[in-house]
Amino acid sequence: RCQSHASYRWSQPRHRRGGVVRALDERLLEALTPAPAETEVEDESGVGEIEDGGEREGRDGVANIVGPSEAHEQPKSRRRQQQEEEDAAAERTRFKLINGKEIFQEKTYLVGVECKKAASDNFSIEESLKELEQLADTAGLMVLGSTYQKLSSPNPRTYIGSGKVAEIRSAVQALDIETIIFDDELSAGQLRNLEKSFGGGVRVCDRTALILDIFNQRAATHEAALQVTLAQMEYQLPRLTKLWTHLERQSGGQVKGMGEKQIEVDKRILRTQISTLRKELESVRKHRKLYRNRRRSVPIPVVSLVGYTNAGKSTLLNRLTGADVLAEDKLFATLDPTTRRVLMKSGTEFLLTDTVGFIQKLPTMLVAAFRATLEEISESSIIVHLVDISQPCISSTTDRCC
């Protein structure tokens, strides 16, 4: 009945009825007119999105109003968060356990120079860079690339040519390099100029600093720690200039005027510490001499194992004596001399001593610092030179040890 009445009223002209009837007709039209269909779209995350109103219904059935700009920003934020998690996981994998210490593996690039003056050397630049890579791996670094340059003489300013500097700078940016290691010892000025050329975020060091860092990581005894500390201080003494360029002279008061520079103060402190360490090492040398004199009183021959680093001296000592000395396929695994008694089947016994290995371009301050250790060789009855025959440059390593 209501429907027929409503249809009758629709057929009548609107201007013939009053305002109350028109309002009633409009409400009836709104009630009878069907609502437009809503299309639901589901995105990759399983969240439903309604196209016409911007409403998004989640899995819990609650509708949230999301604008078009926010709908585009949410996938970007998820991708950004996922990328940050992947970067954090990659950073965690760069930690390496060395001698019970966690070492962060810095991305490293190696640089070498082949001078014409040293062309007669049996140790080629490729073999030298390969050995430098082994040293970097021992120190816990991640080597991503290397390069070298042939020069008549090194550049006094940057050690390498300007073109090679630009090439290395491009490699640093492409590989995100954090440390650059040169195969030869650099002066303080060369280190400073190279760090300026490559940027402040890149650390530049040389082969000597790398070997000192390895010795510092593997120093297990008090004597080895003293020797390494002395060598590091002697290496840092002429290179303090780049660390204090921002400091002025110390003021000496209103009457005395300007005093000495801060770098002069630090050098004096460093020289005092070096003198103290040398005295301590001298006491260690005397202590070792007492042990050697005591061994001389007992007629037992002493056999010393010498050779290039990582030639297998510690492995041979463990095999002959049954000892458990650290033996790894790494350079400079042994820093302290180790002596063990060996009893042969014939009943003869002798003392077998494992010594520090040699390496090419060995820093002179290390040779002086390890004088107390090397004196064990001079007191030996027999010196056994151990050679790794699998090395391609066996003749060169043999000549350096002899």
C-alpha positions as CSV (number, residue, x, y, z in Angstrom):
1,R,0.0,0.0,0.0
2,C,2.8,2.4,0.9
3,Q,4.6,1.4,-2.3
4,S,1.6,2.1,-4.5
5,H,1.1,5.4,-2.8
6,A,4.7,6.3,-3.2
7,S,4.6,5.4,-6.9
8,Y,1.6,7.6,-7.3
9,R,3.2,10.5,-5.7
10,W,6.3,10.2,-8.0
11,S,4.2,10.6,-11.0
12,Q,2.8,13.9,-9.8
13,P,4.6,17.1,-10.5
14,R,6.8,18.3,-7.6
15,H,5.6,22.0,-7.6
16,R,2.0,21.0,-6.8
17,R,2.9,19.6,-3.3
18,G,4.0,21.3,-0.2
19,G,7.3,21.3,1.6
20,V,6.4,18.5,4.0
21,V,5.4,16.2,1.1
22,R,8.7,17.0,-0.8
23,A,10.8,16.2,2.2
24,L,9.0,12.9,2.7
25,D,9.5,12.1,-1.0
26,E,13.2,12.7,-0.8
27,R,13.6,10.5,2.2
28,L,11.7,7.7,0.4
29,L,13.9,8.1,-2.7
30,E,17.1,7.8,-0.6
31,A,15.8,4.7,1.1
32,L,14.8,3.0,-2.1
33,T,17.8,3.9,-4.2
34,P,20.5,1.0,-4.1
35,A,24.0,1.9,-2.7
36,P,26.9,1.8,-5.2
37,A,28.9,-1.4,-5.2
38,E,32.3,-1.2,-3.5
39,T,35.3,-3.0,-5.0
40,E,37.8,-4.4,-2.6
41,V,41.4,-4.8,-3.7
42,E,43.8,-6.9,-1.7
43,D,47.5,-5.9,-1.7
44,E,50.5,-8.2,-1.1
45,S,50.4,-8.0,2.6
46,G,46.8,-9.4,2.8
47,V,45.2,-6.1,3.8
48,G,42.0,-5.2,1.9
49,E,41.7,-1.8,0.3
50,I,38.4,-0.2,-0.9
51,E,38.9,1.9,-4.0
52,D,36.2,4.5,-3.8
53,G,36.6,5.8,-0.2
54,G,40.2,5.0,0.7
55,E,39.1,2.6,3.4
56,R,41.3,-0.3,4.2
57,E,40.1,-3.3,6.2
58,G,42.7,-5.3,8.1
59,R,42.6,-9.0,9.0
60,D,40.9,-8.2,12.3
61,G,37.9,-6.6,10.5
62,V,38.6,-3.0,11.7
63,A,38.4,-0.4,8.9
64,N,41.2,2.2,8.9
65,I,41.2,5.3,6.8
66,V,44.4,5.4,4.7
67,G,45.1,8.2,2.3
68,P,46.7,7.6,-1.1
69,S,50.1,9.2,0.0
70,E,50.2,7.0,3.1
71,A,49.4,3.9,1.1
72,H,52.5,4.6,-1.0
73,E,54.7,5.4,2.0
74,Q,54.0,2.2,3.9
75,P,55.7,-0.2,1.3
76,K,58.7,2.1,1.2
77,S,59.1,2.1,5.0
78,R,58.8,-1.7,5.0
79,R,61.5,-2.0,2.3
80,R,63.7,0.5,4.2
81,Q,63.3,-1.4,7.4
82,Q,64.2,-4.7,5.7
83,Q,67.3,-3.1,4.1
84,E,68.4,-1.8,7.5
85,E,68.0,-5.3,9.0
86,E,70.1,-6.8,6.2
87,D,72.8,-4.2,6.7
88,A,72.9,-4.9,10.4
89,A,73.2,-8.7,9.8
90,A,76.0,-8.1,7.3
91,E,77.9,-5.9,9.9
92,R,77.5,-8.7,12.5
93,T,79.1,-11.3,10.1
94,R,82.2,-9.1,9.8
95,F,83.4,-9.8,13.3
96,K,86.1,-12.5,13.4
97,L,87.4,-14.3,16.5
98,I,91.2,-14.1,16.7
99,N,93.1,-15.4,19.8
100,G,89.9,-15.0,21.9
101,K,89.3,-11.5,20.7
102,E,86.6,-10.2,18.4
103,I,88.2,-8.3,15.5
104,F,86.1,-6.2,13.1
105,Q,87.0,-7.1,9.5
106,E,87.7,-3.8,7.8
107,K,87.3,-3.6,4.0
108,T,90.9,-3.3,2.8
109,Y,92.7,-2.4,-0.4
110,L,96.4,-3.3,-1.0
111,V,98.9,-1.1,-2.9
112,G,102.4,-1.9,-4.0
113,V,105.3,-0.3,-5.9
114,E,107.9,-2.0,-8.0
115,C,111.0,0.1,-8.3
116,K,113.5,-0.4,-11.1
117,K,116.4,-0.3,-8.6
118,A,115.0,-3.5,-7.0
119,A,114.3,-5.3,-10.3
120,S,117.1,-7.7,-9.6
121,D,115.3,-8.9,-6.4
122,N,114.0,-12.5,-6.7
123,F,110.8,-11.5,-4.8
124,S,108.4,-10.2,-7.4
125,I,105.8,-7.6,-6.7
126,E,103.0,-10.1,-7.2
127,E,104.5,-12.4,-4.6
128,S,105.0,-9.5,-2.2
129,L,101.4,-8.5,-2.5
130,K,100.3,-12.0,-2.0
131,E,102.3,-12.2,1.2
132,L,100.8,-8.8,2.2
133,E,97.3,-10.3,1.7
134,Q,98.2,-13.2,4.0
135,L,99.4,-10.7,6.6
136,A,96.1,-8.8,6.3
137,D,94.1,-12.0,6.7
138,T,96.2,-12.8,9.8
139,A,95.3,-9.4,11.2
140,G,91.6,-10.1,10.6
141,L,91.1,-7.7,7.6
142,M,88.9,-8.3,4.5
143,V,90.9,-7.8,1.4
144,L,88.7,-6.7,-1.6
145,G,91.4,-5.7,-4.1
146,S,95.0,-4.8,-4.9
147,T,97.0,-2.8,-7.4
148,Y,100.6,-1.9,-8.0
149,Q,102.7,0.6,-10.0
150,K,106.1,0.4,-11.6
151,L,108.2,3.5,-10.9
152,S,111.8,4.4,-11.3
153,S,111.7,5.8,-7.8
154,P,108.8,6.4,-5.3
155,N,107.1,9.8,-5.3
156,P,108.4,11.7,-2.3
157,R,104.9,13.3,-1.7
158,T,102.5,10.4,-2.1
159,Y,104.8,7.4,-2.8
160,I,102.7,6.7,-6.0
161,G,101.8,8.8,-9.0
162,S,98.9,11.1,-9.2
163,G,97.1,8.9,-11.7
164,K,97.4,5.9,-9.5
165,V,96.0,8.0,-6.6
166,A,93.0,8.8,-8.7
167,E,92.5,5.2,-9.6
168,I,92.6,4.1,-6.0
169,R,90.2,6.8,-5.0
170,S,87.7,5.4,-7.5
171,A,88.2,1.9,-6.1
172,V,87.6,3.2,-2.6
173,Q,84.3,4.8,-3.6
174,A,83.2,1.7,-5.6
175,L,84.1,-0.9,-3.0
176,D,83.4,1.2,0.1
177,I,87.0,0.7,1.3
178,E,87.9,1.5,4.9
179,T,91.6,0.8,5.1
180,I,94.4,1.1,2.5
181,I,97.7,-0.8,3.2
182,F,100.9,0.0,1.3
183,D,103.5,-2.8,0.8
184,D,106.4,-0.5,1.9
185,E,107.1,1.7,4.8
186,L,105.7,5.3,4.4
187,S,107.0,8.5,5.9
188,A,104.8,10.8,8.1
189,G,104.4,13.3,5.2
190,Q,103.4,10.6,2.8
191,L,100.8,9.2,5.2
192,R,99.3,12.6,5.8
193,N,99.1,13.5,2.0
194,L,97.6,10.1,1.1
195,E,94.9,10.4,3.8
196,K,94.0,13.9,2.5
197,S,93.8,12.5,-1.1
198,F,91.6,9.5,-0.2
199,G,89.4,11.3,2.3
200,G,89.2,11.5,6.0
201,G,87.1,8.4,6.4
202,V,89.8,6.1,4.9
203,R,92.7,4.9,7.1
204,V,96.1,4.6,5.4
205,C,98.9,2.5,6.9
206,D,102.0,0.6,5.7
207,R,103.4,-2.9,5.9
208,T,105.3,-2.1,9.1
209,A,102.2,-0.9,11.0
210,L,100.3,-4.1,9.8
211,I,103.1,-6.4,11.2
212,L,103.1,-4.5,14.5
213,D,99.4,-4.9,14.7
214,I,99.7,-8.6,14.2
215,F,102.4,-8.8,16.9
216,N,100.2,-6.8,19.2
217,Q,97.3,-9.2,18.7
218,R,99.4,-12.4,19.3
219,A,101.6,-11.2,22.2
220,A,100.8,-13.8,24.8
221,T,103.6,-13.3,27.4
222,H,104.9,-10.3,29.3
223,E,108.2,-10.4,27.3
224,A,106.4,-10.4,24.0
225,A,104.1,-7.5,25.1
226,L,107.2,-5.5,26.1
227,Q,108.9,-6.1,22.8
228,V,105.8,-5.2,20.7
229,T,105.1,-2.1,22.8
230,L,108.7,-0.9,22.3
231,A,108.6,-1.5,18.6
232,Q,105.2,0.4,18.3
233,M,106.5,3.4,20.2
234,E,109.7,3.6,18.1
235,Y,107.5,3.5,15.0
236,Q,105.1,6.2,16.2
237,L,107.8,8.6,17.4
238,P,108.7,10.2,14.0
239,R,105.0,10.1,12.9
240,L,103.5,12.2,15.7
241,T,103.6,15.3,13.5
242,K,100.3,14.5,11.8
243,L,98.4,14.0,15.1
244,W,99.1,17.4,16.6
245,T,99.0,19.9,13.7
246,H,95.9,21.7,15.2
247,L,97.7,22.5,18.5
248,E,99.6,25.8,19.2
249,R,102.5,26.4,21.5
250,Q,101.9,26.2,25.2
251,S,101.9,29.5,26.9
252,G,104.7,30.0,29.4
253,G,103.1,32.8,31.4
254,Q,103.0,36.6,31.1
255,V,106.8,37.0,31.5
256,K,108.2,33.8,29.9
257,G,106.3,34.1,26.7
258,M,105.6,31.2,24.4
259,G,106.7,27.7,25.5
260,E,107.3,24.4,23.7
261,K,104.8,22.9,21.3
262,Q,102.5,20.1,22.4
263,I,104.2,17.7,20.0
264,E,107.5,18.3,21.7
265,V,105.9,17.5,25.0
266,D,104.5,14.2,23.6
267,K,107.7,13.3,22.0
268,R,109.5,13.8,25.3
269,I,107.0,11.6,27.1
270,L,107.3,8.9,24.4
271,R,111.1,8.9,24.6
272,T,110.9,8.5,28.4
273,Q,108.6,5.5,28.0
274,I,110.9,4.0,25.3
275,S,113.8,4.3,27.7
276,T,111.8,2.6,30.5
277,L,110.8,-0.3,28.2
278,R,114.4,-0.8,27.1
279,K,115.5,-1.2,30.7
280,E,112.8,-3.7,31.3
281,L,113.8,-5.7,28.2
282,E,117.4,-5.6,29.4
283,S,116.4,-7.2,32.7
284,V,114.5,-9.9,30.6
285,R,117.7,-10.5,28.6
286,K,119.7,-11.0,31.7
287,H,117.1,-13.3,33.1
288,R,117.3,-15.4,29.9
289,K,121.1,-15.4,30.1
290,L,120.8,-17.0,33.6
291,Y,118.7,-19.8,32.2
292,R,121.1,-20.4,29.4
293,N,124.0,-20.6,31.9
294,R,122.1,-23.1,33.9
295,R,121.5,-25.2,30.8
296,R,125.2,-25.1,30.0
297,S,126.0,-26.8,33.3
298,V,124.0,-29.8,32.2
299,P,125.5,-31.4,29.1
300,I,122.3,-31.4,26.9
301,P,122.6,-30.1,23.4
302,V,120.2,-27.4,22.2
303,V,118.7,-27.5,18.7
304,S,116.9,-24.4,17.4
305,L,114.4,-24.4,14.6
306,V,114.7,-21.3,12.3
307,G,113.0,-20.4,9.0
308,Y,110.5,-18.3,7.2
309,T,107.3,-17.5,9.0
310,N,104.6,-20.2,8.5
311,A,107.1,-22.7,7.3
312,G,105.9,-25.3,9.9
313,K,108.4,-24.9,12.8
314,S,105.7,-25.1,15.5
315,T,104.1,-28.1,13.8
316,L,107.5,-30.0,13.7
317,L,108.1,-29.1,17.4
318,N,104.7,-30.6,18.4
319,R,105.3,-33.7,16.3
320,L,108.8,-34.4,17.8
321,T,108.0,-33.5,21.4
322,G,104.3,-34.2,21.7
323,A,103.8,-30.6,22.9
324,D,100.6,-28.6,22.3
325,V,102.1,-25.3,21.0
326,L,99.9,-23.1,18.9
327,A,100.3,-24.0,15.3
328,E,98.2,-22.3,12.6
329,D,98.4,-21.8,8.9
330,K,99.0,-18.1,9.5
331,L,101.9,-15.8,9.5
332,F,103.6,-15.0,12.9
333,A,101.6,-17.5,15.0
334,T,104.7,-17.8,17.3
335,L,106.2,-14.8,19.0
336,D,107.9,-16.4,22.0
337,P,110.6,-19.1,21.9
338,T,109.4,-22.4,23.1
339,T,111.8,-25.1,24.4
340,R,110.8,-28.8,24.9
341,R,112.9,-31.9,25.8
342,V,113.1,-34.6,23.2
343,L,114.1,-38.2,24.1
344,M,115.3,-40.3,21.2
345,K,114.9,-44.1,20.9
346,S,118.7,-44.5,21.4
347,G,118.3,-42.8,24.8
348,T,119.9,-39.6,23.7
349,E,118.0,-36.4,24.7
350,F,118.3,-32.8,23.5
351,L,116.4,-29.5,23.9
352,L,114.4,-28.4,20.8
353,T,113.6,-24.6,20.6
354,D,111.0,-23.0,18.3
355,T,111.9,-19.4,17.3
356,V,110.2,-16.4,15.7
357,G,109.9,-16.7,11.9
358,F,111.5,-14.3,9.4
359,I,109.7,-12.3,6.7
360,Q,110.8,-10.0,3.9
361,K,110.8,-6.3,4.6
362,L,110.9,-7.0,8.4
363,P,110.9,-3.7,10.3
364,T,114.2,-2.8,11.8
365,M,112.6,-1.8,15.1
366,L,111.2,-5.4,15.4
367,V,114.6,-6.9,14.9
368,A,116.1,-4.7,17.7
369,A,113.1,-5.3,20.0
370,F,113.3,-9.1,19.6
371,R,117.0,-9.2,20.3
372,A,116.4,-11.1,23.6
373,T,114.5,-13.7,21.7
374,L,117.0,-14.1,18.8
375,E,119.8,-14.6,21.3
376,E,118.4,-18.1,21.8
377,I,119.7,-19.0,18.4
378,S,123.3,-17.9,19.1
379,E,123.5,-20.3,22.1
380,S,122.3,-23.3,20.1
381,S,124.5,-26.4,19.4
382,I,122.7,-27.1,16.1
383,I,120.5,-24.8,13.9
384,V,117.9,-26.5,11.8
385,H,116.7,-24.4,8.9
386,L,113.2,-25.4,8.0
387,V,112.0,-24.7,4.5
388,D,108.5,-25.0,3.0
389,I,109.1,-26.6,-0.4
390,S,105.6,-25.8,-1.6
391,Q,106.3,-22.0,-1.7
392,P,106.8,-20.7,-5.2
393,C,109.6,-18.3,-4.0
394,I,111.5,-20.8,-2.0
395,S,115.0,-19.6,-3.1
396,S,114.2,-16.0,-2.1
397,T,112.8,-17.0,1.4
398,T,115.8,-19.3,1.9
399,D,118.3,-16.5,1.2
400,R,116.5,-14.1,3.6
401,C,116.7,-16.5,6.4
402,C,120.3,-17.2,5.8
